[in-house]
Amino acid sequence: MGGVVRGAFSRALVDTLDTLGPGATYRSVLETVRARVGRSVREQSPQLYPSESGGLGDSVFLDGAVRPVPASFTMTKGKTGWSVDAGLVHGLRAPSGDEAYALSCEAPSGAYAGMVTVTAVDTATSTVVPDEWVPVDVAYRATIAAVPLPPVEVAFTESAESAESAETSPMAMSIASAIAGTAAQGARPSPHVRAVERDAADSGALRLHVRLTSPDEATVCRCDGTPLAPPAAVRSDDDAAAVVATLEHIARWEQVRGLCDHPSPLAGAVKIAVTPAQGPDAERSAAVAALASVGGYRVEYRRADGGGWHAPYVFIDVANLAEEELCVAVLDLTDRFRCHPVFPAERIAPGHTVALWSGAAIPVELPQGRAVAPDVKATDWLVVIASDVDFDADAFELPALGEPLAVASRSRGSDTATSTLERLARRAVTRDVGAAGPATPARWSASAVTLETVVPSA
């Protein structure tokens, strides 16, 4: 090297500084040097690690100017290929079929470099493969842009009243056949659910149970036995197909709710606040504090003078706590397995707060058809989605269980979704990847709080 003999670390350091240029941070230099030395020699393993994000490790190398950065992962090249310093402990899981995590990579300069797909997951690291681009030998900042949406698993169990084993029941076989797409000529396998044996190993995917409550009746349940739909008679292929339709609808809903599980640099960037209102025409009062929340809120009906009940009203605000403008939406996932935007995707400036319903008091009522009586309740999950790229919140929309799914506006030919987040929504709801061509990588987060509406005891 220029006639000068240097050790592996020194050579890697000089090469790295030459490659990264004057804008390199301590973090990018150390990660790149560590990866290069690890590939070159077996006896050396540099152990210098930057501390928290946004600290001295993210200042310009030998410059001292601190540049705050969001939490993210780092992609580097090892002896066997590319990997990221994120694994099972960070919430990632192994690919399931064609479903895998995808990460957006940023070069040391801050420019977008390309996407990578996770192919294997270890405790703290994951193997990745670049998607149609060739990275250079530097450390890249990587953030999750898309998450895997494996089909929900369906297992069969028999109740104490059932005389047949779930494994051999004709009814279970009929439902499994409908899932596999063999119940009718030309039928295709369900893209949303797949049948598994009751004792199948845990794959990390959501699992539902079909409980056989009699020789010709089945109930869709959670793994703990909680019923999710009324018992259904299964006496024909059409009946089996109806059970599968119920399973698919719940799977879609659960896939949307499950978007809250992944790590994100925008986690905590947007907060929701719920404040009680005294009625439909109530105005805000500084004397009324927002409800305290530990993962959720509880509001109650109150007795009317005539003996009936008054539904509760609330004000709901969404605040952008980030230092950048974000596109924000609020989805309402109901306990009837409906999903709809209550706050369509809208740009919110940094440090700003926006009120739902233009600041008007919002009624929080039991769903139509549910009796307003003591101890009756309903649960909604308010899912707040934030993205640095615009998206259409209608892509997440689902009707209530048993109602038809409208997909005409989401056909492959007319779809205009170009954000990785919006395409993820299309896949969760319809299994359609959306418009052809590349999608704009989005940094995004999703968080959920419960809103429980209760009729108090008499």
VOROFI-155449 format. One record per residue: x, y, z of N, C-alpha, C, CB in turn. Coordinates in steps of 0.2 Angstrom, whole numbers, plus 5000, padded with zeros to 4 digits. Glycine has a CB too. Example, Ala and Ser with C-alpha at 12.3 -4.5 7.8 and 13.67 -1.06 7.14 Angstrom:
506649725039506249785039506649845039505749785045/506449895035506849955036506450005039507049975029/
***
This chain:
500449945000500050005000500450065000499550005006/500650094994501150154994501750134996500850204997/502050074996502650054999502750055006503150104996/502150065010502150065017501750005020501850125020/502049965024501749905027501349925033502349855029/500649905033500249925038499849855040499749975035/499649865046499249805049498549805046499149805056/498149755047497449745044497049805046497149675046/497049825053496549875055496749945052496649885063/497449955052497650025049497450025042498450035050/497549975038497449975031496649985030497649905027/496249945034495549955033495350025035495149905038/495650055040495450125042495650175036495850145048/496250165033496350215028495950205022497150195026/495850135020495350125014494650155015495350045013/494450145022493750165023493650235023493550145030/494150275026494150345025494150375018494750375029/494550335014494650355007493950345003495150315003/493650295005492950275002492450315004492750205003/492350335011491850365014491850445012491750355021/492450465012492550545011492450585018492050565006/492450645017492550695023491850695027492650765020/491350675024490650675028490550615032490150685023/491050565033490950505037490850525044491550455035/490450485047490350485054490750435058489550485056/490850445064491150385068490850325067491250405076/490150325067489850255067489950225060489050275068/489850265055489950235048490750205047489750275043/491150245050491850225050492050165053492350285052/491750155060491950105064491550035061491650115071/490950045059490549985056490949965050489850005055/491150005046491449985039492149955041491550045035/492549985045493149955047493049885050493550005052/492649875055492549815058492349755053491949825064/491949775048491749725043492349705039491149755039/492749755037493249745033493849705036493649805030/493949715043494449675046494249605047494649715053/493549605049493249535050493349485044492549535052/493349515038493349475032494049465030493049515026/494549505033495249495031495649445035495549565031/495549455042495949415046495549385052496549455050/495749325054495349295059495549315066495449215059/496149345067496449355074496249425077497149355074/495949465073495749535075494949545074496149585071/494749575079494049585079493949655083493549535083/493949715080493849775083493249775087493849835078/493249805094492749805098492449875100492949765104/492649925096492349995097491649995094492850045094/491250015099490550025097490250095099490049965100/489950135094489650195096489050185101489350235090/488950235105488450235110487750245107488550275116/487350285111486650295108486650335102486250325114/486050325098485950355092485950435093485350335088/486250475089486250545090486750575095485550565093/487150525097487750555102488350565098487850495107/488950565101489550575098489750525093490150575103/489450465093489650415088489350445081489350355090/488850485081488550515075488750585073487750515075/489350605076489650665074490150645068490050705079/490350695064490750695059491450675061490850755054/491750625058492350595060492950645061492650535055/493250655067493750705068493550775067494350695064/492850785068492550855067492250875073492050855061/491850835076491550845083490850875083491950895086/490550885077489850915076489350855077489850955069/488950855082488450805083487950815078488250805090/487750755075487150755070486650705072487350745063/486150725076485650675078485350635072485050715082/485250575073484950525068484450485072485550485065/483950455068483450415071483750345072482850405066/483450305076483650235078483650195071483250205083/484150155070484150115064484650065065484250165057/484650025060485149965060485649985055484749895058/486249935055486749945050486849885046487449965054/486949895040487149845035487849845033486649845029/488149785034488949785032489049715028489349785038/489549715025489749655021490249615026490149675015/490049545026490449505030490849455025490049465035/491149405028491449355024491049315019491849305028/490349305021489949265017489349305014489649215022/489449375015488949415011488749475016488349375009/488149505014487849555018487449535024487549605013/487449575029487049565035486849635038487349515040/486349635043486149685047486249665054485449715045/486349715058486449705065485749705069486849755069/485249665066484549665069484349585068484049715066/484049565073483849495073483249485077484449445075/483249425080482649405084482549445090482749335086/483049465093482949515099482649585097483649525103/482749595091482449665088481749655085482949695083/481449595085480749585083480749555076480449645083/481349545073481349515066481149435067481949525062/480949415061480849335061481049315054480149315063/481149245054481349215048480849225042481549145049/481049225036480549225030480149165031480949225024/479449175028479049125028478749115020478349135033/479049065017478849065010479149125006478149065008/478749165003478949224999478949285004478549234993/478649275010478549335014479249345019477949325019/479449405018480149425022480149495023480749395018/480549515028480649585029481049615024481049595036/480949675022481349715017481549775021480849735011/482149795019482449855023482649905017483049835027/482649965019482850025014483550045017482350085014/484050045012484750065014484850135012485150015011/485250165017485450235016486250235016485150285021/486550265011487250275010487550325016487450295003/488150315017488450365022488350435021489150355023/488250455014488050525012487350545014488150535005/486950495016486250505017485750495012486150575020/486050475006485650465000485350395000486050474993/484750384997484450314997484950274992483750324994/485050214994485450174990485150114987486050144995/484650084991484250024988483949984993484749984984/483549934991483249884996483549824997482549874993/483549795002483749725003483249685007484449725008/483249615005482749575008483149525013482449525002/482749515019483049465024482949395022482749485031/483449355022483449285020483549235026483949275015/483849265031483949215037484049265043484549175036/483749245049483749285055484049245061483049305057/484549275064484849245070484649285076485649245069/484949275082484749305088484849385087485249285093/485449405085485549475085485749505078486049495089/485749465073485949485066485549445061486749465064/485449475055485149445049485449445043484449475049/485449395039485749395032485249425027485949325030/485549465023485149505018485449495011485049575020/484949505006485249504999484949574996484949444996/485449604993485249664989484749654984485849704986/484249694983483749694978483949734971483049714980/484249704967484349734960484849794961483749754957/485349794965485849844966486449814969485549904970/487049844968487649814970487949864975488149804964/487949854982488149894987488949894986487949874994/489249954988489949954989490149934996490250034987/490849934997491049905003491049955009491749875002/490449985011490450025016489850005021490350105014/489750035026489250025031488650065029489350035038/488050035028487450075026486950075032487050035020/486550135033486050135038485450105035485850205040/485050055039484550015036483950025040484749945035/483350035037482750035041482249995038482450115042/481749965042481249925039480749955035480949885045/480649935029480149965024479549925023480549975018/479649855024479049815023479149755028479049785016/478649725030478649665035478349605032478349685042/478449545034478149485031477449475033478549425033/477049455029476349445030476149365028475849495026/476449325032476349255031475549235032476749205035/475349185028474649165029474549145036474449105024/473949165039473749145046473649065046473149175048/473949035051473848965052473148945055474448935056/472848885052472248865055472348795057471648875049/472148785063472148715066471448695068472648705072/471348625069470648605070470748575077470448555065/470248585081470148555088469448535089470348605094/469348475093468648455094468448475101468648375094/467848495102467648505109467448445113466948555109/467248455119467148395123466448365121467048415131/466048405117465448375115465448335108464848425114/466048345105466148315098466348245099466648355094/466048195096466248125096466848105092465648085095/467048155087467548135082468148175083467248155075/468748145081469348175082469448235077469948125081/469748285078469748345074470248315068470048405077/470648275069471148255063470748215058471748215066/470248175060469848135055469148155054469848065058/468948215056468248235055468148255048468148295060/467648225045467448245038467348325037466848205035/467048355043466948425042467648465042466548445048/468148445046468748475046469148465039469248445051/469048405036469348385030468948435024469248315028/468348445025468048485020468248555021467248485022/468348585027468548655027469348655025468548675035/469748605027470448605025470448605017470748545028/470048565014469948565007469848625004469448505004/469348665007469148735004469748775005468548755008/470148775010470748815011471248805006471048805018/471348735004471848714999471648724992471948645000/470948744991470748764984470548694981471248794981/470348644984470248584980469448564981470648524983/469048614984468348594985467948604979468148644991/468148644974467848654968468248664962467348714969/468048644957468448644951468648714949468048614945/469248724948469548794947469648834953469048824943/469548814959469648844965470448854966469348814971/470648904969471348914971471448914978471648974967/472048894980472248894988472148964991472948874989/471948974997471849035000472449065001471449025007/472549134999473149165000473249195007473249224995/472649195011472649225018472749175023472049255019/472549115022472549065028472848995025471849055031/473148955029473348885027473248835033474048885025/473048775032472848725037473548695040472348675034/473548685046474148655049473848605054474648705053/474348555056474148505061474148545068474648445061/473648515072473548555079474248555083473048515083/474648505082475348505086475848535082475448435088/475748565076476248595072476748645076476048625066/477348645074477848685078477648755076478548675075/477748805081477648875081478048905075477748905088/477748935070478148965065478249035066477848945058/477949065071477949135072477349175069478549165069/476949135064476349165061475749155066476149125055/475249205065474649195069474249135068474149255068/473949105073473649045072472949055075474048985076/472449025071471749025073471548955074471249065068/471048935078470748865078470048865076470748845086/469848815073469148795071468948735076469148775063/468548755080468248705085467648665082468148735092/467748605082467148565080466748545086467448495077/466148585086465748585092465248525091465348645093/465148495085464648445084464848415077463948465084/464548355075464748325069464648375063464348265068/464248425064464148475058464148545060463448455054/464448565065464548635067465248645069464048645073/465448705067466148735069466148805071466548725063/466548825075466648885078467348915077466448895085/467448975074468148995073468349035080468149055067/468949015083469149035089469849055089469048985094/470049095094470749105096471049045099470849165100/471749045099472048985102471848965109472748995102/471649015113471349005120470648985120471449065124/470348975114469648955114469149005114469548915120/469349075114468849125113468549125107469249195115/467849125106467549125100467549195096466749105101/467749195090467749255086467149265081468349255082/466749215081466149215076465649165079466349205069/465049175077464549125079464649055076463849155077/464449005080464448935077464148935070464148885082/464448895066464248895059464048815057464648925054/463548805054463348735052463748725045462648725050/464048665045464448645039464248575037465248635041/463748585032463448525029463648515021462748525030/463948565018464048565011464748595010463548595007/464948595004465548625002465448705002465748614994/464848725001464748795001464748825009464048814999/464548775013464648795020465348795022464248745025/465748755020466448755021466748815019466848685019/466648835013466848895010466648955014466648905002/466048955017465849015021466349015027465149005023/466548965030466948965036467648985034467048885039/467848965028468548995026468449065025468748955019/467949095022467849165021467849205028467149185018/467649175033467649205040468349205042467249165045/468749145041469449145043469849195039469749075042/469749205033470149255029469949325031469949245021/469349335032469249405035469549425041468449415036/469549375046469849385052470649395051469749335057/470949355047471649355045471849425042471849295040/471449455038471549515035471549565041471049535030/471049565045471049615051471649605055470349605055/471849545057472449535061473049555058472449455063/473149545051473749565048473849645048473749545040/473249685048473349755049473549775056472649785047/473149745061473349755068474049735069472849715072/474349685066474949655067475549705065475049595064/475349755061475849805058476149845064475549845053/475849835070476149875075476749845078475649885080/476949785076477449745080478149755078477249675079/478249795072478949795070479349855073478949795062/480049855073480449905076480449965070481149885078/480450025072480450085067480750145070479750095065/481150175066481450245068480950295070481950265063/480350285068479750335069479350315075479350345063/479550265078479150235084479150295089479550175087/478550305092478450365097478450435094478950365101/478450435087478550505084477850535084478750495077/477250495084476650525084476250495090476250505077/475950545094475550525100474750545099475850555106/474350505102473650515102473450535109473250455099/472950575109472650595116471950595116472950665118/471550565121470850565121470650605127470650495121/470150655126469950695131469150695132470150775130/468950685138468150675138467850745136467950665146/467250735133466850785131466150775135466750795123/465850835136465150825140464550815136465050895144/464650815129464050805125464250825118463450845127/463750815113463850825106464050895104463250805102/463850945108463951015107464451045111463351055107/464851005115465351025120465951065117465550965125/466151115120466751145118467351125123466651225118/467951125120468551115124468651155130469151115120/468851125135468951165141469651145144468451155147/470051195145470751185148470751155155471151255149/470151155158470051125165469951045164469551155168/469851025158469750955158470350915155469150935153/470650875159471250845156471150785152471650825163/471650765148471550705144471550645148472150705139/471250595146471250535150471950495150470750485146/472050475156472650435157472650365153472850425164/473150345150473150285146473750245148473150305138/473650175149474150125150474050075144474150095157/474150095138474050055132473250065130474149985134/472850105133472150105131471750155135471850035131/471150165133470650215136470050175138470550275132/469650205143469050175145468550235145469050135151/467950225142467450275142466750245144467350325136/466350275148465750245150465150285148465750235157/464550245147463950275146463750305153463350225143/463250355152462950385159462250385158463250455160/461950375164461250375165460850435163461050355172/460350435159459950485157459450505162459650485150/459150555163458650575168458050535167458450645168/457850515161457250475160457350405161457050485153/457950375163458050305164458450275158457450275165/458550305153458950275147459750295148458750305141/460050295143460850295143461050355138461150235142/461550385140461850435135462550405134461950505139/462650405127463350385125463850435126463350375117/464450415128465050455129465250495123465650415132/465550555124465850595119466650605121465450655117/467050615116467750625117468050675112468150565117/468550705113468950745109469650695107469150815111/469850695101470450655100470950695096470250585096/471550695098472050735095472650695093472250795100/472950715088473550675086474150725085473450645079/474650715088475250765089475850725085475450775096/476150765081476850745078477350775082476850775071/477750725086478250745090478950745087478250705096/478950725080479550715077479850785074479450675070/480450785072480750845069480650855062481450855071/480250815059480050815052479350815050480450765048/479150835045478350825043478250755041478250875037/477650735044477450665043476750655040477550625049/476650605036475950585034475650535039475950555027/475150555042474850525048474150505046474850565054/473950445048473250425048473050385054473150375042/472450385056472150345062471650295059471850395067/471750235061471250185059470850155065471650125055/470250145064469850115069469750035067469150155070/470049995071469949925071469449905076470549885071/468849885074468249865079468249795081467649885076/467949775086467849705088467349665084467649705095/467049705078466749665073467149655067466049705071/467849665068468349655063468249695057468249575061/468049755058467949815053468649855054467349855054/468849885049469449925049469249985044470149895047/469250045047469150105043469550165045468350115042/469750215041470050275043469550315047470450305038/469750345053469350395056469750465056469250375064/470350455053470750515051471150495045471250535057/470950515039471250505033471950525033470850535027/472450495029473150515029473150595028473550475024/473550625032473650695031474350715034473050735035/474650765030475250785032475250835039475650825026/475650815044475650855050476350885051475450815056/476450945052477050985052477350955059476951055052/478050965059478350945066478150985071479150945065/478050955077477850995083477051015083478251055084/476650995078476051015077475550965080475851035070/474950985082474350945084473750955080474250955092/473450895078472850905074472250865077472950875066/471650895077471150865081470650825076470650925084/470450765077470050735073469350765073469950655076/468950755068468250785067468350855067467850755072/468850885065468950955065468850985072468450995060/469050955077468950975084468250965087469151045084/467750935084467150925086467150865091466650915081/466650865096466550805100466350745096466050825106/466650685097466550625094466150575098467250595092/465650555095465250505099465550435099464550495096/465550405105465850335106465350295108466450335111/465050255103464450215104464550145103463850245100/464150105107464150035105463850025098463649995110/464149975095463949955088463249945087464349905085/462949965081462249955080462049875081462049975072/461549865084461249795085461549765092461549755080/461949805095462249785102461849815107462949795103/461449785112461049815116461449855121460649755120/461149915123461349965128461149935134461250035126/461449895138461249865144461849865149460949805143/461749865155462249855160462749805158462049845167/463449815159464049775158464149755151463849715162/463749785146463849775139464449815137463249785135/464949795133465449835131465649825124466049825135/466049865121466349865114467149885115465949905109/467549855111468249875110468449895103468649815113/468749955103469049975097469849985098468750045095/470149965092470949975092471050035088471349915090/471350095091471450145087472250145085471350215091/472350135078473050115076473250185072473050065071/473750215075474050275072474650255068474350325078/474650275061475150255056475450325054474850225050/476150325055476550385053477050365047476850415059/477150405042477550385037477950445034477250345031/478550445032478850505029478650505021479650495030/478250455019478050455012477250455012478350395008/476950495008476250495007475950425006475950545002/475350415009475050345007474250355008475250295012/473850315005473150315005472850275011472850294998/472550305016472350265022471750215020472150305027/471450235014470850185012471150115010470550215006/471750115009472050045007471949995013472750055005/471850025019471849975024471049955026472150005031/470649985022469949975024469649905023469450025020/469249885028468949825028468249835031469349765033/467749795028467049805031466949755037466449775026/466449755041466349715047466249645044465649735050/466449595049466349525047465649505044466549485053/465649475039465049455036464849495030464549445041/465149555030464949605024465449595018464949675027/465249605012465649595006466249645006465249605000/466849625004467449665003467449694996468049625004/467449764996467449794990468149804988467149864991/468349774982469049774979469049804972469249704979/468549834970468549854963469049914962467849884961/469149954967469550014967470249994968469350064971/470449924970471049904971471349854966471049874978/471049854960471249804955471949824953470749804949/472349774951473049774949473049824943473349714947/472649834939472749874933472649944935472249854928/472149964940472050034941472450054947471350044942/472750014951473050034957473650084956473349974961/473650134960474250184959474650184965473950254958/474650134969475050134976475850134974474850074980/476250174976476950174975477350174981477150234970/477050184987477450184993477450114996477050224998/478050094999478050025001477550015007478750015004/477350065010476850055016476150045013476850115020/475950085007475350075004475250005001475150124999/475849984998475849914995475749865000476449904991/476049875006475949825012475249825014476449845018/474849875014474149875015473749835010473949945016/473949845004473549814999473649734999473849834992/474349715001474449645002474049615008475149635003/474049655014473649635020472949625018473749685025/472649665014471949665013471749625008471649735013/472049625002471849584996472349544993471749634991/473049544996473549504994473749524987473349424993/473649584985473849614978474449654980473249654975/474949654976475549694977475449764974476149654973/474949774971474749844968475149854962475049894973/475249924960475449944954476149914952475550014954/476249904946476949874944477449924945476949844937/478149904945478649954945478849964952478450014942/479450004953479750014960479250054964480450044959/479350034971478950074976479450124980478550024980/479150174981479550224985479650194992479250294985/480250184995480350165001480050215007481150145003/479750185011479450225017479750205023478650225017/479950255027480050245034479350255038480650295037/479150205041478450215044478450175051477950185039/477950195055477850165061477050155062478150205067/476850105066476150095068476150075075475850035063/475650115079475550095086474850095087475950145090/474650055092473950045094473750055101473649975091/473150085102472850095109472150075109472950165112/471950045114471250015114470850075117471149955119/470150075114469650115117469050075119469450175112/468950065125468450025128467850065130468649975134/467250045127466650085128466250035132466250105122/466050055138465650015143465050045145466149995149/464550005146463950025150464049995157463249995146/464050045162464150025169463649985172464250085173/463849945177463349905181462749955183463649865186/462149925183461549965186461649975193460949925184/
***
